[in-house]
Amino acid sequence: MEFKFGGSAENQKTVLGHPSGLFVLFFTEMWERFSYYGMRALLVLFLVSTVLDGGWEWSRADALVLYGWYTGLVYLTPIIGGFIADKFMGYRKAIILGAFIMTLGHASMALEGMTSMFFYAGLTFLIIGNGFFKPNISSMVGQLYLTQGKEKDGGYTIFYMGINAGAFLGILLCGYIGENIGWHYGFGLAGIFMFLGMLQFYFTQEIFGKIGLTPNQTKDFDDIIEDSVDKLEDNIEDAIEEAESSKVIRDRMFVIGVFSLFVIFFWWAFEQAGGSMTIFAADYTDRALVGNAATTFKIVNTIITIVPMIVISWVLAMLFKQTYSKYSLANILLGASFVIIWGIVIWMLNREFQSDTTEVPASWFSVLNSLFIILFAPAFSKLWESKFNPSGPVKFAIGLLLVGLGFGALAYGASGIPEGAKSASVSLIFLVVAYFLHTMGELCVSPVGLSYVSKLAPVKFVSLMFGIWFTANFFANLLGGITGSYMDPIMEEHGLSTFFLIFTIIPIAAALIMLLLNPMLKRKMHGIE
């Protein structure tokens, strides 16, 4: 029997035209993103909350610096985790180990009330676990497909939707429970689904055949022959590269360096979402709704919660149909996780409708990023395939411009707040506009940047170039947290509007420079589009 997809015979059964194993990875990744973004939504809010509210009453500056270090380090550890999996562990063991370590991290954070040691241990576990989990599950997606065509692109698109579905539900539910019930319940909830996701993956892993096993386990006679052929092809490819003008290679790597530099400006601003923007939502935004405004929010919140849940549950049912007979335990565990999620969703929505007034959780606004990606990513994909597809540098410039304009909206909204004010009641529409513009910018930068790194880098330097790319993300997140820590001094001296104008002016200036560099960068790409 000739297999259409990689993995076992069971993996040849399809869901939505794709191998069943893709959806095993889809749900595993969904629960990991649920846990990561659920915790991320709560981190700064917990740290700056008063002791009476169950928080640690940290200064905003200290909370934002810790946030910067945490979100930065999660981009460094995947470089190490990917290397260990490639050389020693294999993808599957790395994913299971990473998920288990992250489960311990959430459990430890749920015990933060006992001693601060549990909190710091939890963050450490989450950073290390992410390093083993994140790069390797993405690698397994690629190996499910035997061709490099549209099917693989479609598979990654579905996988990306799983990422955003998890982020959406994690922020929505962990954020709500953390702010309204208790911080440790929010931290703990994230860990429950990470654990269930790990078990689901563990008990279904045979569906992947040899995909993701350790290097030694994947070796048989055919593999040895294939490796020999691959090495021969690599040697031929290396010879061709050496025959190429060294100037072409240097030029393309220069372009990657420029993209890596400019992406720092984008993520430096964008990652204020979990930092200064969350503080703005908590302390300076009018989140108390009454009357028609409260009713409208409840209806909208119900729709944007229930509709994705129905869609994901439908996908789950199709996966059950194809894999239950072979992997019943894994399916039961996955089904149990959705029963719990549906119970929490119904409880949350009912609780809100029973209340006469509504206070929008400060963490809720972060949900908008995932929601807008789910809504608009298909449109951007179609746009990039059309005749209106701009060059990579122009896309970067548009992304930087949009993130700057988003902060321009916040600067305008904050213009009436007195210098040094610790609270205000600005309309929530400014945050909605900012998140919309930031997400449109993300769709211009994030997938485009990864694509250009893979296309511009010489074969033998691809891993190194991706390492540089993720290192740029580390610096962006760290600098974003450090810059955000100056929120109070800048606000006291010049006003909150001035603070947001910093994140307006610098990305827009970077966008203009990128536009000026566009002709030169296009030449240095030497035909790569």
Contacts in CASP RR format, 6 or more apart in sequence:
PFRMAT RR
TARGET T0000
AUTHOR 0000-0000-0000
METHOD contacts of the structure
MODEL  1
MEFKFGGSAENQKTVLGHPSGLFVLFFTEMWERFSYYGMRALLVLFLVST
VLDGGWEWSRADALVLYGWYTGLVYLTPIIGGFIADKFMGYRKAIILGAF
IMTLGHASMALEGMTSMFFYAGLTFLIIGNGFFKPNISSMVGQLYLTQGK
EKDGGYTIFYMGINAGAFLGILLCGYIGENIGWHYGFGLAGIFMFLGMLQ
FYFTQEIFGKIGLTPNQTKDFDDIIEDSVDKLEDNIEDAIEEAESSKVIR
DRMFVIGVFSLFVIFFWWAFEQAGGSMTIFAADYTDRALVGNAATTFKIV
NTIITIVPMIVISWVLAMLFKQTYSKYSLANILLGASFVIIWGIVIWMLN
REFQSDTTEVPASWFSVLNSLFIILFAPAFSKLWESKFNPSGPVKFAIGL
LLVGLGFGALAYGASGIPEGAKSASVSLIFLVVAYFLHTMGELCVSPVGL
SYVSKLAPVKFVSLMFGIWFTANFFANLLGGITGSYMDPIMEEHGLSTFF
LIFTIIPIAAALIMLLLNPMLKRKMHGIE
1 9 0 8 1.000
3 9 0 8 1.000
3 11 0 8 1.000
3 12 0 8 1.000
3 146 0 8 1.000
4 12 0 8 1.000
4 146 0 8 1.000
5 11 0 8 1.000
5 12 0 8 1.000
5 19 0 8 1.000
5 144 0 8 1.000
5 145 0 8 1.000
5 146 0 8 1.000
6 19 0 8 1.000
6 143 0 8 1.000
6 144 0 8 1.000
6 145 0 8 1.000
6 146 0 8 1.000
6 208 0 8 1.000
6 209 0 8 1.000
6 211 0 8 1.000
7 19 0 8 1.000
7 144 0 8 1.000
7 207 0 8 1.000
7 208 0 8 1.000
7 209 0 8 1.000
7 210 0 8 1.000
7 211 0 8 1.000
8 206 0 8 1.000
8 207 0 8 1.000
8 208 0 8 1.000
8 209 0 8 1.000
10 20 0 8 1.000
10 206 0 8 1.000
10 207 0 8 1.000
10 323 0 8 1.000
10 326 0 8 1.000
11 19 0 8 1.000
11 20 0 8 1.000
11 21 0 8 1.000
11 144 0 8 1.000
11 207 0 8 1.000
11 208 0 8 1.000
11 209 0 8 1.000
12 19 0 8 1.000
13 19 0 8 1.000
13 20 0 8 1.000
13 322 0 8 1.000
13 323 0 8 1.000
14 20 0 8 1.000
14 322 0 8 1.000
15 22 0 8 1.000
15 23 0 8 1.000
15 315 0 8 1.000
15 318 0 8 1.000
15 319 0 8 1.000
15 322 0 8 1.000
16 158 0 8 1.000
16 315 0 8 1.000
16 318 0 8 1.000
18 144 0 8 1.000
18 151 0 8 1.000
18 154 0 8 1.000
18 155 0 8 1.000
18 158 0 8 1.000
19 144 0 8 1.000
19 145 0 8 1.000
20 207 0 8 1.000
20 319 0 8 1.000
20 322 0 8 1.000
20 323 0 8 1.000
21 144 0 8 1.000
21 204 0 8 1.000
21 207 0 8 1.000
21 208 0 8 1.000
22 141 0 8 1.000
22 144 0 8 1.000
22 155 0 8 1.000
22 158 0 8 1.000
22 159 0 8 1.000
23 158 0 8 1.000
23 315 0 8 1.000
23 318 0 8 1.000
23 319 0 8 1.000
24 200 0 8 1.000
24 201 0 8 1.000
24 204 0 8 1.000
24 207 0 8 1.000
24 208 0 8 1.000
24 319 0 8 1.000
24 323 0 8 1.000
24 330 0 8 1.000
25 137 0 8 1.000
25 140 0 8 1.000
25 141 0 8 1.000
25 144 0 8 1.000
25 159 0 8 1.000
25 201 0 8 1.000
26 158 0 8 1.000
26 159 0 8 1.000
26 161 0 8 1.000
26 162 0 8 1.000
26 315 0 8 1.000
27 162 0 8 1.000
27 197 0 8 1.000
27 200 0 8 1.000
27 316 0 8 1.000
27 319 0 8 1.000
27 334 0 8 1.000
28 95 0 8 1.000
28 99 0 8 1.000
28 137 0 8 1.000
28 197 0 8 1.000
28 198 0 8 1.000
28 200 0 8 1.000
28 201 0 8 1.000
29 137 0 8 1.000
29 159 0 8 1.000
29 162 0 8 1.000
29 163 0 8 1.000
30 162 0 8 1.000
30 163 0 8 1.000
30 165 0 8 1.000
30 166 0 8 1.000
30 169 0 8 1.000
30 312 0 8 1.000
31 166 0 8 1.000
31 193 0 8 1.000
31 194 0 8 1.000
31 196 0 8 1.000
31 197 0 8 1.000
31 200 0 8 1.000
31 337 0 8 1.000
32 99 0 8 1.000
32 102 0 8 1.000
32 133 0 8 1.000
32 134 0 8 1.000
32 137 0 8 1.000
32 194 0 8 1.000
32 197 0 8 1.000
33 162 0 8 1.000
33 163 0 8 1.000
33 164 0 8 1.000
33 165 0 8 1.000
33 166 0 8 1.000
33 167 0 8 1.000
33 170 0 8 1.000
34 166 0 8 1.000
34 167 0 8 1.000
34 169 0 8 1.000
34 170 0 8 1.000
34 174 0 8 1.000
34 190 0 8 1.000
34 193 0 8 1.000
34 194 0 8 1.000
35 102 0 8 1.000
35 106 0 8 1.000
35 170 0 8 1.000
35 190 0 8 1.000
35 191 0 8 1.000
35 193 0 8 1.000
35 194 0 8 1.000
36 74 0 8 1.000
36 102 0 8 1.000
36 126 0 8 1.000
36 130 0 8 1.000
36 167 0 8 1.000
36 190 0 8 1.000
37 166 0 8 1.000
37 167 0 8 1.000
37 170 0 8 1.000
37 171 0 8 1.000
37 174 0 8 1.000
37 366 0 8 1.000
37 370 0 8 1.000
38 167 0 8 1.000
38 170 0 8 1.000
38 171 0 8 1.000
38 173 0 8 1.000
38 174 0 8 1.000
38 175 0 8 1.000
38 186 0 8 1.000
38 190 0 8 1.000
38 363 0 8 1.000
39 106 0 8 1.000
39 109 0 8 1.000
39 126 0 8 1.000
39 174 0 8 1.000
39 187 0 8 1.000
39 190 0 8 1.000
40 71 0 8 1.000
40 171 0 8 1.000
40 274 0 8 1.000
40 366 0 8 1.000
41 170 0 8 1.000
41 171 0 8 1.000
41 174 0 8 1.000
41 175 0 8 1.000
41 274 0 8 1.000
41 278 0 8 1.000
41 363 0 8 1.000
41 366 0 8 1.000
42 174 0 8 1.000
42 175 0 8 1.000
42 178 0 8 1.000
42 179 0 8 1.000
42 183 0 8 1.000
42 186 0 8 1.000
42 187 0 8 1.000
42 363 0 8 1.000
43 63 0 8 1.000
43 66 0 8 1.000
43 67 0 8 1.000
43 70 0 8 1.000
43 274 0 8 1.000
44 63 0 8 1.000
44 64 0 8 1.000
44 67 0 8 1.000
44 274 0 8 1.000
44 275 0 8 1.000
44 278 0 8 1.000
44 279 0 8 1.000
45 179 0 8 1.000
45 278 0 8 1.000
45 282 0 8 1.000
45 362 0 8 1.000
45 363 0 8 1.000
46 54 0 8 1.000
46 55 0 8 1.000
46 56 0 8 1.000
46 178 0 8 1.000
46 183 0 8 1.000
47 55 0 8 1.000
47 56 0 8 1.000
47 58 0 8 1.000
47 62 0 8 1.000
47 63 0 8 1.000
47 66 0 8 1.000
47 67 0 8 1.000
48 55 0 8 1.000
48 57 0 8 1.000
48 58 0 8 1.000
48 59 0 8 1.000
48 60 0 8 1.000
48 63 0 8 1.000
48 279 0 8 1.000
48 282 0 8 1.000
49 55 0 8 1.000
49 56 0 8 1.000
49 57 0 8 1.000
49 183 0 8 1.000
50 57 0 8 1.000
51 57 0 8 1.000
54 182 0 8 1.000
54 183 0 8 1.000
55 183 0 8 1.000
56 116 0 8 1.000
58 66 0 8 1.000
59 488 0 8 1.000
60 279 0 8 1.000
60 485 0 8 1.000
60 487 0 8 1.000
60 488 0 8 1.000
61 484 0 8 1.000
61 485 0 8 1.000
61 486 0 8 1.000
61 487 0 8 1.000
61 488 0 8 1.000
62 485 0 8 1.000
63 275 0 8 1.000
64 275 0 8 1.000
64 276 0 8 1.000
64 279 0 8 1.000
64 481 0 8 1.000
64 482 0 8 1.000
64 484 0 8 1.000
64 485 0 8 1.000
64 487 0 8 1.000
65 481 0 8 1.000
65 482 0 8 1.000
65 485 0 8 1.000
67 274 0 8 1.000
67 275 0 8 1.000
67 481 0 8 1.000
68 271 0 8 1.000
68 477 0 8 1.000
68 478 0 8 1.000
68 480 0 8 1.000
68 481 0 8 1.000
68 482 0 8 1.000
69 478 0 8 1.000
69 481 0 8 1.000
70 123 0 8 1.000
70 126 0 8 1.000
70 127 0 8 1.000
71 271 0 8 1.000
71 477 0 8 1.000
71 481 0 8 1.000
72 473 0 8 1.000
72 474 0 8 1.000
72 476 0 8 1.000
72 477 0 8 1.000
72 478 0 8 1.000
73 127 0 8 1.000
73 474 0 8 1.000
74 126 0 8 1.000
74 127 0 8 1.000
74 130 0 8 1.000
74 131 0 8 1.000
74 134 0 8 1.000
75 470 0 8 1.000
75 471 0 8 1.000
75 473 0 8 1.000
75 474 0 8 1.000
75 477 0 8 1.000
76 470 0 8 1.000
76 471 0 8 1.000
76 474 0 8 1.000
77 127 0 8 1.000
77 128 0 8 1.000
77 129 0 8 1.000
77 130 0 8 1.000
77 131 0 8 1.000
77 132 0 8 1.000
78 130 0 8 1.000
78 131 0 8 1.000
78 134 0 8 1.000
78 135 0 8 1.000
78 470 0 8 1.000
79 135 0 8 1.000
79 467 0 8 1.000
79 470 0 8 1.000
79 471 0 8 1.000
80 131 0 8 1.000
81 94 0 8 1.000
81 131 0 8 1.000
81 132 0 8 1.000
81 135 0 8 1.000
81 136 0 8 1.000
82 94 0 8 1.000
82 131 0 8 1.000
82 132 0 8 1.000
82 135 0 8 1.000
82 136 0 8 1.000
82 139 0 8 1.000
84 94 0 8 1.000
84 132 0 8 1.000
85 91 0 8 1.000
85 93 0 8 1.000
85 94 0 8 1.000
85 132 0 8 1.000
85 135 0 8 1.000
85 136 0 8 1.000
85 139 0 8 1.000
86 215 0 8 1.000
87 215 0 8 1.000
88 214 0 8 1.000
88 215 0 8 1.000
89 97 0 8 1.000
89 214 0 8 1.000
90 136 0 8 1.000
90 212 0 8 1.000
90 213 0 8 1.000
90 214 0 8 1.000
90 215 0 8 1.000
91 136 0 8 1.000
91 137 0 8 1.000
91 139 0 8 1.000
91 140 0 8 1.000
91 211 0 8 1.000
91 212 0 8 1.000
91 213 0 8 1.000
92 140 0 8 1.000
92 205 0 8 1.000
92 208 0 8 1.000
92 212 0 8 1.000
92 213 0 8 1.000
93 214 0 8 1.000
94 132 0 8 1.000
94 133 0 8 1.000
94 136 0 8 1.000
95 132 0 8 1.000
95 133 0 8 1.000
95 136 0 8 1.000
95 137 0 8 1.000
95 140 0 8 1.000
95 201 0 8 1.000
96 198 0 8 1.000
96 201 0 8 1.000
96 202 0 8 1.000
97 129 0 8 1.000
97 132 0 8 1.000
98 128 0 8 1.000
98 129 0 8 1.000
98 130 0 8 1.000
98 131 0 8 1.000
98 132 0 8 1.000
98 133 0 8 1.000
99 129 0 8 1.000
99 133 0 8 1.000
99 194 0 8 1.000
99 195 0 8 1.000
99 197 0 8 1.000
99 198 0 8 1.000
99 201 0 8 1.000
100 198 0 8 1.000
101 125 0 8 1.000
101 126 0 8 1.000
101 128 0 8 1.000
101 129 0 8 1.000
101 132 0 8 1.000
102 125 0 8 1.000
102 126 0 8 1.000
102 129 0 8 1.000
102 130 0 8 1.000
102 133 0 8 1.000
102 191 0 8 1.000
102 194 0 8 1.000
103 191 0 8 1.000
103 194 0 8 1.000
103 195 0 8 1.000
103 198 0 8 1.000
104 122 0 8 1.000
104 125 0 8 1.000
105 121 0 8 1.000
105 122 0 8 1.000
105 123 0 8 1.000
105 124 0 8 1.000
105 125 0 8 1.000
105 126 0 8 1.000
105 191 0 8 1.000
106 122 0 8 1.000
106 126 0 8 1.000
106 187 0 8 1.000
106 188 0 8 1.000
106 190 0 8 1.000
106 191 0 8 1.000
106 192 0 8 1.000
106 194 0 8 1.000
107 188 0 8 1.000
107 191 0 8 1.000
108 118 0 8 1.000
108 119 0 8 1.000
108 121 0 8 1.000
108 122 0 8 1.000
108 125 0 8 1.000
109 118 0 8 1.000
109 119 0 8 1.000
109 122 0 8 1.000
109 123 0 8 1.000
109 126 0 8 1.000
109 184 0 8 1.000
109 187 0 8 1.000
109 188 0 8 1.000
110 184 0 8 1.000
110 185 0 8 1.000
110 186 0 8 1.000
110 187 0 8 1.000
110 188 0 8 1.000
110 191 0 8 1.000
111 118 0 8 1.000
111 184 0 8 1.000
112 118 0 8 1.000
112 119 0 8 1.000
112 183 0 8 1.000
112 184 0 8 1.000
112 187 0 8 1.000
113 184 0 8 1.000
136 212 0 8 1.000
138 159 0 8 1.000
139 212 0 8 1.000
140 208 0 8 1.000
140 211 0 8 1.000
140 212 0 8 1.000
141 155 0 8 1.000
141 156 0 8 1.000
141 159 0 8 1.000
142 152 0 8 1.000
142 156 0 8 1.000
143 211 0 8 1.000
143 212 0 8 1.000
144 155 0 8 1.000
144 208 0 8 1.000
144 211 0 8 1.000
145 151 0 8 1.000
145 152 0 8 1.000
145 155 0 8 1.000
157 377 0 8 1.000
157 381 0 8 1.000
160 377 0 8 1.000
161 374 0 8 1.000
161 377 0 8 1.000
164 370 0 8 1.000
164 373 0 8 1.000
164 374 0 8 1.000
164 377 0 8 1.000
165 308 0 8 1.000
165 312 0 8 1.000
165 370 0 8 1.000
165 374 0 8 1.000
166 370 0 8 1.000
167 369 0 8 1.000
167 370 0 8 1.000
168 308 0 8 1.000
168 367 0 8 1.000
168 370 0 8 1.000
168 371 0 8 1.000
168 374 0 8 1.000
169 308 0 8 1.000
169 309 0 8 1.000
169 341 0 8 1.000
170 190 0 8 1.000
171 363 0 8 1.000
171 364 0 8 1.000
171 366 0 8 1.000
171 367 0 8 1.000
171 370 0 8 1.000
172 305 0 8 1.000
172 364 0 8 1.000
172 367 0 8 1.000
173 189 0 8 1.000
173 341 0 8 1.000
173 344 0 8 1.000
173 345 0 8 1.000
173 348 0 8 1.000
174 186 0 8 1.000
174 187 0 8 1.000
174 189 0 8 1.000
174 190 0 8 1.000
174 363 0 8 1.000
175 186 0 8 1.000
175 361 0 8 1.000
175 363 0 8 1.000
175 364 0 8 1.000
176 348 0 8 1.000
176 361 0 8 1.000
176 363 0 8 1.000
176 364 0 8 1.000
177 185 0 8 1.000
177 186 0 8 1.000
177 189 0 8 1.000
177 344 0 8 1.000
177 348 0 8 1.000
178 185 0 8 1.000
178 186 0 8 1.000
178 187 0 8 1.000
179 361 0 8 1.000
179 362 0 8 1.000
179 363 0 8 1.000
180 361 0 8 1.000
189 344 0 8 1.000
192 340 0 8 1.000
193 337 0 8 1.000
193 340 0 8 1.000
193 341 0 8 1.000
196 333 0 8 1.000
196 334 0 8 1.000
196 336 0 8 1.000
196 337 0 8 1.000
197 333 0 8 1.000
197 334 0 8 1.000
197 337 0 8 1.000
199 330 0 8 1.000
199 333 0 8 1.000
200 330 0 8 1.000
200 333 0 8 1.000
200 334 0 8 1.000
200 337 0 8 1.000
201 330 0 8 1.000
202 330 0 8 1.000
203 327 0 8 1.000
203 329 0 8 1.000
203 330 0 8 1.000
203 333 0 8 1.000
204 323 0 8 1.000
204 327 0 8 1.000
204 330 0 8 1.000
206 327 0 8 1.000
207 323 0 8 1.000
207 326 0 8 1.000
207 327 0 8 1.000
210 217 0 8 1.000
210 218 0 8 1.000
212 218 0 8 1.000
234 459 0 8 1.000
234 460 0 8 1.000
237 459 0 8 1.000
238 459 0 8 1.000
238 460 0 8 1.000
241 249 0 8 1.000
241 458 0 8 1.000
241 459 0 8 1.000
241 460 0 8 1.000
248 526 0 8 1.000
249 458 0 8 1.000
251 523 0 8 1.000
251 524 0 8 1.000
251 525 0 8 1.000
251 526 0 8 1.000
252 456 0 8 1.000
252 457 0 8 1.000
252 458 0 8 1.000
252 524 0 8 1.000
252 525 0 8 1.000
252 526 0 8 1.000
252 528 0 8 1.000
253 456 0 8 1.000
253 457 0 8 1.000
253 458 0 8 1.000
253 461 0 8 1.000
253 465 0 8 1.000
254 524 0 8 1.000
255 452 0 8 1.000
255 456 0 8 1.000
255 521 0 8 1.000
255 524 0 8 1.000
255 525 0 8 1.000
256 452 0 8 1.000
256 453 0 8 1.000
256 456 0 8 1.000
256 457 0 8 1.000
256 465 0 8 1.000
256 468 0 8 1.000
256 469 0 8 1.000
257 468 0 8 1.000
258 517 0 8 1.000
258 521 0 8 1.000
259 396 0 8 1.000
259 449 0 8 1.000
259 452 0 8 1.000
259 453 0 8 1.000
259 469 0 8 1.000
260 468 0 8 1.000
260 469 0 8 1.000
260 471 0 8 1.000
260 472 0 8 1.000
261 472 0 8 1.000
262 396 0 8 1.000
262 400 0 8 1.000
262 510 0 8 1.000
262 513 0 8 1.000
262 514 0 8 1.000
263 396 0 8 1.000
263 445 0 8 1.000
263 449 0 8 1.000
263 469 0 8 1.000
263 472 0 8 1.000
263 473 0 8 1.000
263 476 0 8 1.000
264 472 0 8 1.000
264 475 0 8 1.000
264 476 0 8 1.000
264 479 0 8 1.000
265 400 0 8 1.000
265 476 0 8 1.000
265 506 0 8 1.000
265 507 0 8 1.000
265 510 0 8 1.000
266 396 0 8 1.000
266 399 0 8 1.000
266 400 0 8 1.000
266 403 0 8 1.000
266 441 0 8 1.000
266 445 0 8 1.000
266 476 0 8 1.000
266 507 0 8 1.000
266 510 0 8 1.000
267 472 0 8 1.000
267 473 0 8 1.000
267 476 0 8 1.000
267 477 0 8 1.000
268 476 0 8 1.000
268 477 0 8 1.000
268 479 0 8 1.000
268 480 0 8 1.000
268 483 0 8 1.000
269 403 0 8 1.000
269 404 0 8 1.000
269 407 0 8 1.000
269 480 0 8 1.000
269 503 0 8 1.000
269 506 0 8 1.000
269 507 0 8 1.000
270 403 0 8 1.000
270 438 0 8 1.000
270 442 0 8 1.000
271 476 0 8 1.000
271 477 0 8 1.000
271 480 0 8 1.000
271 481 0 8 1.000
272 407 0 8 1.000
272 480 0 8 1.000
272 481 0 8 1.000
272 484 0 8 1.000
272 503 0 8 1.000
273 366 0 8 1.000
273 369 0 8 1.000
273 435 0 8 1.000
273 438 0 8 1.000
274 366 0 8 1.000
275 481 0 8 1.000
275 484 0 8 1.000
276 484 0 8 1.000
276 487 0 8 1.000
276 499 0 8 1.000
277 365 0 8 1.000
277 410 0 8 1.000
277 431 0 8 1.000
277 434 0 8 1.000
278 362 0 8 1.000
278 363 0 8 1.000
278 365 0 8 1.000
278 366 0 8 1.000
279 487 0 8 1.000
280 410 0 8 1.000
280 414 0 8 1.000
280 426 0 8 1.000
280 431 0 8 1.000
280 496 0 8 1.000
281 287 0 8 1.000
281 362 0 8 1.000
281 363 0 8 1.000
281 364 0 8 1.000
281 365 0 8 1.000
281 428 0 8 1.000
281 431 0 8 1.000
282 362 0 8 1.000
283 422 0 8 1.000
283 423 0 8 1.000
283 424 0 8 1.000
284 414 0 8 1.000
284 417 0 8 1.000
284 421 0 8 1.000
284 423 0 8 1.000
284 424 0 8 1.000
284 425 0 8 1.000
284 426 0 8 1.000
284 496 0 8 1.000
285 362 0 8 1.000
285 424 0 8 1.000
285 425 0 8 1.000
285 426 0 8 1.000
285 427 0 8 1.000
285 428 0 8 1.000
285 430 0 8 1.000
285 431 0 8 1.000
286 425 0 8 1.000
286 426 0 8 1.000
286 427 0 8 1.000
286 428 0 8 1.000
287 359 0 8 1.000
287 360 0 8 1.000
287 361 0 8 1.000
287 362 0 8 1.000
287 428 0 8 1.000
288 357 0 8 1.000
288 358 0 8 1.000
288 359 0 8 1.000
289 297 0 8 1.000
289 357 0 8 1.000
289 358 0 8 1.000
289 359 0 8 1.000
289 360 0 8 1.000
290 356 0 8 1.000
290 357 0 8 1.000
290 358 0 8 1.000
294 356 0 8 1.000
294 357 0 8 1.000
294 358 0 8 1.000
297 358 0 8 1.000
297 360 0 8 1.000
298 349 0 8 1.000
298 352 0 8 1.000
298 353 0 8 1.000
298 358 0 8 1.000
301 349 0 8 1.000
301 352 0 8 1.000
301 364 0 8 1.000
302 349 0 8 1.000
304 367 0 8 1.000
304 371 0 8 1.000
305 345 0 8 1.000
305 348 0 8 1.000
305 349 0 8 1.000
306 345 0 8 1.000
306 349 0 8 1.000
308 374 0 8 1.000
309 341 0 8 1.000
309 342 0 8 1.000
309 345 0 8 1.000
312 338 0 8 1.000
313 338 0 8 1.000
313 342 0 8 1.000
316 334 0 8 1.000
316 335 0 8 1.000
316 338 0 8 1.000
319 331 0 8 1.000
319 334 0 8 1.000
320 331 0 8 1.000
320 335 0 8 1.000
323 330 0 8 1.000
323 331 0 8 1.000
324 331 0 8 1.000
352 358 0 8 1.000
360 428 0 8 1.000
365 428 0 8 1.000
365 431 0 8 1.000
365 432 0 8 1.000
365 435 0 8 1.000
366 435 0 8 1.000
368 431 0 8 1.000
368 432 0 8 1.000
368 435 0 8 1.000
368 436 0 8 1.000
368 439 0 8 1.000
369 435 0 8 1.000
369 438 0 8 1.000
369 439 0 8 1.000
369 442 0 8 1.000
372 435 0 8 1.000
372 436 0 8 1.000
372 439 0 8 1.000
372 440 0 8 1.000
373 439 0 8 1.000
373 442 0 8 1.000
373 443 0 8 1.000
376 439 0 8 1.000
376 440 0 8 1.000
376 443 0 8 1.000
377 443 0 8 1.000
380 443 0 8 1.000
380 444 0 8 1.000
383 389 0 8 1.000
384 448 0 8 1.000
390 398 0 8 1.000
391 518 0 8 1.000
391 521 0 8 1.000
391 522 0 8 1.000
391 529 0 8 1.000
392 448 0 8 1.000
392 449 0 8 1.000
392 452 0 8 1.000
392 521 0 8 1.000
393 514 0 8 1.000
393 515 0 8 1.000
393 517 0 8 1.000
393 518 0 8 1.000
393 521 0 8 1.000
393 522 0 8 1.000
394 514 0 8 1.000
394 515 0 8 1.000
394 518 0 8 1.000
395 444 0 8 1.000
395 445 0 8 1.000
395 448 0 8 1.000
396 444 0 8 1.000
396 445 0 8 1.000
396 448 0 8 1.000
396 449 0 8 1.000
396 511 0 8 1.000
396 514 0 8 1.000
397 511 0 8 1.000
397 512 0 8 1.000
397 514 0 8 1.000
397 515 0 8 1.000
397 518 0 8 1.000
398 441 0 8 1.000
398 444 0 8 1.000
398 511 0 8 1.000
399 440 0 8 1.000
399 441 0 8 1.000
399 442 0 8 1.000
399 444 0 8 1.000
399 445 0 8 1.000
399 511 0 8 1.000
400 441 0 8 1.000
400 445 0 8 1.000
400 507 0 8 1.000
400 508 0 8 1.000
400 510 0 8 1.000
400 511 0 8 1.000
400 514 0 8 1.000
401 507 0 8 1.000
401 508 0 8 1.000
401 511 0 8 1.000
402 437 0 8 1.000
402 438 0 8 1.000
402 440 0 8 1.000
402 441 0 8 1.000
402 444 0 8 1.000
403 437 0 8 1.000
403 438 0 8 1.000
403 441 0 8 1.000
403 442 0 8 1.000
403 503 0 8 1.000
403 507 0 8 1.000
404 437 0 8 1.000
404 503 0 8 1.000
404 504 0 8 1.000
404 507 0 8 1.000
404 508 0 8 1.000
404 511 0 8 1.000
405 437 0 8 1.000
405 504 0 8 1.000
405 508 0 8 1.000
406 433 0 8 1.000
406 434 0 8 1.000
406 437 0 8 1.000
406 438 0 8 1.000
406 504 0 8 1.000
407 434 0 8 1.000
407 500 0 8 1.000
407 501 0 8 1.000
407 503 0 8 1.000
407 504 0 8 1.000
407 507 0 8 1.000
408 434 0 8 1.000
408 500 0 8 1.000
408 501 0 8 1.000
408 504 0 8 1.000
409 430 0 8 1.000
409 433 0 8 1.000
409 434 0 8 1.000
409 437 0 8 1.000
410 430 0 8 1.000
410 431 0 8 1.000
410 434 0 8 1.000
410 500 0 8 1.000
411 497 0 8 1.000
411 498 0 8 1.000
411 500 0 8 1.000
411 501 0 8 1.000
411 504 0 8 1.000
412 430 0 8 1.000
412 497 0 8 1.000
413 426 0 8 1.000
413 427 0 8 1.000
413 430 0 8 1.000
413 497 0 8 1.000
414 424 0 8 1.000
414 426 0 8 1.000
414 430 0 8 1.000
414 495 0 8 1.000
414 496 0 8 1.000
414 497 0 8 1.000
414 499 0 8 1.000
414 500 0 8 1.000
415 497 0 8 1.000
416 424 0 8 1.000
416 497 0 8 1.000
417 424 0 8 1.000
417 426 0 8 1.000
417 495 0 8 1.000
417 496 0 8 1.000
417 497 0 8 1.000
418 495 0 8 1.000
419 491 0 8 1.000
419 492 0 8 1.000
419 493 0 8 1.000
419 494 0 8 1.000
419 495 0 8 1.000
420 488 0 8 1.000
420 491 0 8 1.000
420 492 0 8 1.000
420 495 0 8 1.000
420 496 0 8 1.000
421 491 0 8 1.000
421 496 0 8 1.000
449 469 0 8 1.000
450 469 0 8 1.000
452 528 0 8 1.000
453 462 0 8 1.000
453 465 0 8 1.000
453 466 0 8 1.000
453 469 0 8 1.000
454 462 0 8 1.000
454 466 0 8 1.000
455 528 0 8 1.000
456 465 0 8 1.000
456 525 0 8 1.000
456 528 0 8 1.000
457 464 0 8 1.000
457 465 0 8 1.000
457 466 0 8 1.000
483 502 0 8 1.000
484 499 0 8 1.000
486 499 0 8 1.000
487 496 0 8 1.000
487 499 0 8 1.000
490 498 0 8 1.000
490 499 0 8 1.000
490 502 0 8 1.000
491 498 0 8 1.000
491 499 0 8 1.000
END
